[in-house]
Amino acid sequence: MLEYLLRLALLLPLLAGLIWGSLWLTRAMQTRLAGQPGAGTRGGGRHLQLIETSLIAPGVKLAVVRFREREILLGLSRHGMVRLAETPAEKPESE
């Protein structure tokens, strides 16, 4: 019984440390893969901006993205992405 309690006292903190370490590593890798906002772009601005999404059906969405002064309507499904329409981007009212 004493041996069991000693093993438990040693392995429980080790297991908790492994769980915490894996969560920390996952968050660090997601940040690195996604990149920081504005990273890798000239002038520090972002080229791609999600304007709006709308759920049409389970697994099917419409999305409007702004890319290089163009607004692009995308159809998104489980099978892929399709460009549906494209127009010049409207200037925000604050400018």
DRENGU-304637 format. One record per residue (C-alpha): chain; x, y, z negated. Coordinates in pm, 1 decimal. Example, Ala and Ser with C-alpha at 12.3 -4.5 7.8 and 13.67 -1.06 7.14 Angstrom:
! residues 2
<lumlum><chain>A</chain><xx>1230.0</xx><yy>-450.0</yy><zz>-780.0</zz></lumlum>
<lumlum><chain>A</chain><xx>1367.0</xx><yy>-106.0</yy><zz>-714.0</zz></lumlum>
//
This chain:
! residues 95
<lumlum><chain>A</chain><xx>0.0</xx><yy>0.0</yy><zz>0.0</zz></lumlum>
<lumlum><chain>A</chain><xx>283.1</xx><yy>237.9</yy><zz>-86.2</zz></lumlum>
<lumlum><chain>A</chain><xx>453.5</xx><yy>159.6</yy><zz>245.6</zz></lumlum>
<lumlum><chain>A</chain><xx>131.7</xx><yy>245.2</yy><zz>431.6</zz></lumlum>
<lumlum><chain>A</chain><xx>100.5</xx><yy>581.0</yy><zz>251.8</zz></lumlum>
<lumlum><chain>A</chain><xx>465.7</xx><yy>666.4</yy><zz>324.2</zz></lumlum>
<lumlum><chain>A</chain><xx>421.6</xx><yy>587.6</yy><zz>694.0</zz></lumlum>
<lumlum><chain>A</chain><xx>103.6</xx><yy>794.3</yy><zz>700.3</zz></lumlum>
<lumlum><chain>A</chain><xx>277.7</xx><yy>1086.1</yy><zz>528.2</zz></lumlum>
<lumlum><chain>A</chain><xx>556.0</xx><yy>1077.5</yy><zz>788.1</zz></lumlum>
<lumlum><chain>A</chain><xx>356.6</xx><yy>1008.3</yy><zz>1103.2</zz></lumlum>
<lumlum><chain>A</chain><xx>63.5</xx><yy>1243.5</yy><zz>1043.7</zz></lumlum>
<lumlum><chain>A</chain><xx>275.4</xx><yy>1565.0</yy><zz>1053.5</zz></lumlum>
<lumlum><chain>A</chain><xx>466.9</xx><yy>1422.9</yy><zz>1351.4</zz></lumlum>
<lumlum><chain>A</chain><xx>141.8</xx><yy>1360.7</yy><zz>1537.9</zz></lumlum>
<lumlum><chain>A</chain><xx>11.9</xx><yy>1708.1</yy><zz>1451.9</zz></lumlum>
<lumlum><chain>A</chain><xx>338.9</xx><yy>1859.8</yy><zz>1578.7</zz></lumlum>
<lumlum><chain>A</chain><xx>313.6</xx><yy>1667.9</yy><zz>1905.4</zz></lumlum>
<lumlum><chain>A</chain><xx>-45.4</xx><yy>1786.7</yy><zz>1958.0</zz></lumlum>
<lumlum><chain>A</chain><xx>48.6</xx><yy>2149.2</yy><zz>1884.0</zz></lumlum>
<lumlum><chain>A</chain><xx>355.1</xx><yy>2125.2</yy><zz>2111.7</zz></lumlum>
<lumlum><chain>A</chain><xx>155.7</xx><yy>1982.6</yy><zz>2401.6</zz></lumlum>
<lumlum><chain>A</chain><xx>-108.1</xx><yy>2256.2</yy><zz>2369.2</zz></lumlum>
<lumlum><chain>A</chain><xx>162.4</xx><yy>2524.7</yy><zz>2360.5</zz></lumlum>
<lumlum><chain>A</chain><xx>337.5</xx><yy>2373.9</yy><zz>2664.7</zz></lumlum>
<lumlum><chain>A</chain><xx>9.0</xx><yy>2352.2</yy><zz>2856.8</zz></lumlum>
<lumlum><chain>A</chain><xx>-66.4</xx><yy>2718.9</yy><zz>2790.6</zz></lumlum>
<lumlum><chain>A</chain><xx>287.7</xx><yy>2822.0</yy><zz>2885.3</zz></lumlum>
<lumlum><chain>A</chain><xx>274.7</xx><yy>2628.1</yy><zz>3212.3</zz></lumlum>
<lumlum><chain>A</chain><xx>-68.2</xx><yy>2767.5</yy><zz>3303.9</zz></lumlum>
<lumlum><chain>A</chain><xx>59.8</xx><yy>3119.8</yy><zz>3249.3</zz></lumlum>
<lumlum><chain>A</chain><xx>369.7</xx><yy>3052.0</yy><zz>3457.4</zz></lumlum>
<lumlum><chain>A</chain><xx>177.0</xx><yy>2886.1</yy><zz>3742.5</zz></lumlum>
<lumlum><chain>A</chain><xx>-96.4</xx><yy>3150.6</yy><zz>3753.2</zz></lumlum>
<lumlum><chain>A</chain><xx>154.4</xx><yy>3434.6</yy><zz>3728.4</zz></lumlum>
<lumlum><chain>A</chain><xx>113.6</xx><yy>3761.6</yy><zz>3550.9</zz></lumlum>
<lumlum><chain>A</chain><xx>-125.2</xx><yy>4020.5</yy><zz>3699.8</zz></lumlum>
<lumlum><chain>A</chain><xx>60.9</xx><yy>4212.0</yy><zz>3967.6</zz></lumlum>
<lumlum><chain>A</chain><xx>360.7</xx><yy>3980.2</yy><zz>3962.3</zz></lumlum>
<lumlum><chain>A</chain><xx>532.0</xx><yy>3944.0</yy><zz>4296.2</zz></lumlum>
<lumlum><chain>A</chain><xx>349.3</xx><yy>4230.1</yy><zz>4467.3</zz></lumlum>
<lumlum><chain>A</chain><xx>486.6</xx><yy>4560.3</yy><zz>4586.4</zz></lumlum>
<lumlum><chain>A</chain><xx>400.8</xx><yy>4857.2</yy><zz>4370.2</zz></lumlum>
<lumlum><chain>A</chain><xx>272.3</xx><yy>4636.9</yy><zz>4088.3</zz></lumlum>
<lumlum><chain>A</chain><xx>-85.3</xx><yy>4619.9</yy><zz>4229.2</zz></lumlum>
<lumlum><chain>A</chain><xx>-284.7</xx><yy>4309.3</yy><zz>4306.2</zz></lumlum>
<lumlum><chain>A</chain><xx>-370.3</xx><yy>4225.5</yy><zz>4664.2</zz></lumlum>
<lumlum><chain>A</chain><xx>-655.4</xx><yy>3986.9</yy><zz>4582.2</zz></lumlum>
<lumlum><chain>A</chain><xx>-951.6</xx><yy>4082.2</yy><zz>4364.1</zz></lumlum>
<lumlum><chain>A</chain><xx>-1265.5</xx><yy>3879.8</yy><zz>4289.8</zz></lumlum>
<lumlum><chain>A</chain><xx>-1562.7</xx><yy>4115.2</yy><zz>4323.9</zz></lumlum>
<lumlum><chain>A</chain><xx>-1863.2</xx><yy>3890.1</yy><zz>4260.8</zz></lumlum>
<lumlum><chain>A</chain><xx>-1974.3</xx><yy>3525.2</yy><zz>4256.0</zz></lumlum>
<lumlum><chain>A</chain><xx>-2318.2</xx><yy>3372.8</yy><zz>4283.7</zz></lumlum>
<lumlum><chain>A</chain><xx>-2417.1</xx><yy>3012.3</yy><zz>4211.5</zz></lumlum>
<lumlum><chain>A</chain><xx>-2639.2</xx><yy>2883.3</yy><zz>4492.1</zz></lumlum>
<lumlum><chain>A</chain><xx>-2671.4</xx><yy>2517.8</yy><zz>4385.2</zz></lumlum>
<lumlum><chain>A</chain><xx>-2471.7</xx><yy>2280.5</yy><zz>4165.9</zz></lumlum>
<lumlum><chain>A</chain><xx>-2124.3</xx><yy>2277.1</yy><zz>4318.6</zz></lumlum>
<lumlum><chain>A</chain><xx>-2202.3</xx><yy>2549.9</yy><zz>4575.3</zz></lumlum>
<lumlum><chain>A</chain><xx>-2110.8</xx><yy>2917.3</yy><zz>4526.3</zz></lumlum>
<lumlum><chain>A</chain><xx>-2081.9</xx><yy>3237.3</yy><zz>4722.2</zz></lumlum>
<lumlum><chain>A</chain><xx>-1790.5</xx><yy>3465.5</yy><zz>4636.7</zz></lumlum>
<lumlum><chain>A</chain><xx>-1693.8</xx><yy>3814.1</yy><zz>4750.8</zz></lumlum>
<lumlum><chain>A</chain><xx>-1321.7</xx><yy>3888.9</yy><zz>4734.3</zz></lumlum>
<lumlum><chain>A</chain><xx>-1132.8</xx><yy>4205.3</yy><zz>4822.6</zz></lumlum>
<lumlum><chain>A</chain><xx>-806.3</xx><yy>4145.9</yy><zz>5011.1</zz></lumlum>
<lumlum><chain>A</chain><xx>-600.8</xx><yy>4425.9</yy><zz>5169.5</zz></lumlum>
<lumlum><chain>A</chain><xx>-889.4</xx><yy>4671.2</yy><zz>5200.6</zz></lumlum>
<lumlum><chain>A</chain><xx>-1128.4</xx><yy>4406.1</yy><zz>5335.8</zz></lumlum>
<lumlum><chain>A</chain><xx>-1420.6</xx><yy>4239.9</yy><zz>5157.8</zz></lumlum>
<lumlum><chain>A</chain><xx>-1456.7</xx><yy>3874.2</yy><zz>5249.4</zz></lumlum>
<lumlum><chain>A</chain><xx>-1763.6</xx><yy>3657.9</yy><zz>5178.4</zz></lumlum>
<lumlum><chain>A</chain><xx>-1663.3</xx><yy>3298.6</yy><zz>5103.6</zz></lumlum>
<lumlum><chain>A</chain><xx>-1876.0</xx><yy>2987.4</yy><zz>5075.7</zz></lumlum>
<lumlum><chain>A</chain><xx>-1730.7</xx><yy>2751.8</yy><zz>4813.5</zz></lumlum>
<lumlum><chain>A</chain><xx>-1827.7</xx><yy>2387.6</yy><zz>4767.7</zz></lumlum>
<lumlum><chain>A</chain><xx>-1675.5</xx><yy>2068.8</yy><zz>4635.9</zz></lumlum>
<lumlum><chain>A</chain><xx>-1551.8</xx><yy>1994.1</yy><zz>4986.7</zz></lumlum>
<lumlum><chain>A</chain><xx>-1373.9</xx><yy>2321.5</yy><zz>5054.6</zz></lumlum>
<lumlum><chain>A</chain><xx>-1398.1</xx><yy>2691.5</yy><zz>5128.7</zz></lumlum>
<lumlum><chain>A</chain><xx>-1539.3</xx><yy>2868.0</yy><zz>5435.6</zz></lumlum>
<lumlum><chain>A</chain><xx>-1513.3</xx><yy>3236.2</yy><zz>5532.4</zz></lumlum>
<lumlum><chain>A</chain><xx>-1866.0</xx><yy>3350.2</yy><zz>5614.0</zz></lumlum>
<lumlum><chain>A</chain><xx>-1826.0</xx><yy>3724.3</yy><zz>5675.8</zz></lumlum>
<lumlum><chain>A</chain><xx>-1574.7</xx><yy>4007.5</yy><zz>5654.4</zz></lumlum>
<lumlum><chain>A</chain><xx>-1619.0</xx><yy>4385.2</yy><zz>5630.2</zz></lumlum>
<lumlum><chain>A</chain><xx>-1403.8</xx><yy>4687.8</yy><zz>5544.7</zz></lumlum>
<lumlum><chain>A</chain><xx>-1391.2</xx><yy>4740.1</yy><zz>5167.1</zz></lumlum>
<lumlum><chain>A</chain><xx>-1601.7</xx><yy>5018.7</yy><zz>5018.6</zz></lumlum>
<lumlum><chain>A</chain><xx>-1419.8</xx><yy>5282.4</yy><zz>4815.5</zz></lumlum>
<lumlum><chain>A</chain><xx>-1509.9</xx><yy>5280.5</yy><zz>4443.6</zz></lumlum>
<lumlum><chain>A</chain><xx>-1721.1</xx><yy>5578.6</yy><zz>4332.8</zz></lumlum>
<lumlum><chain>A</chain><xx>-1456.2</xx><yy>5688.6</yy><zz>4081.9</zz></lumlum>
<lumlum><chain>A</chain><xx>-1213.4</xx><yy>5787.3</yy><zz>4361.4</zz></lumlum>
//
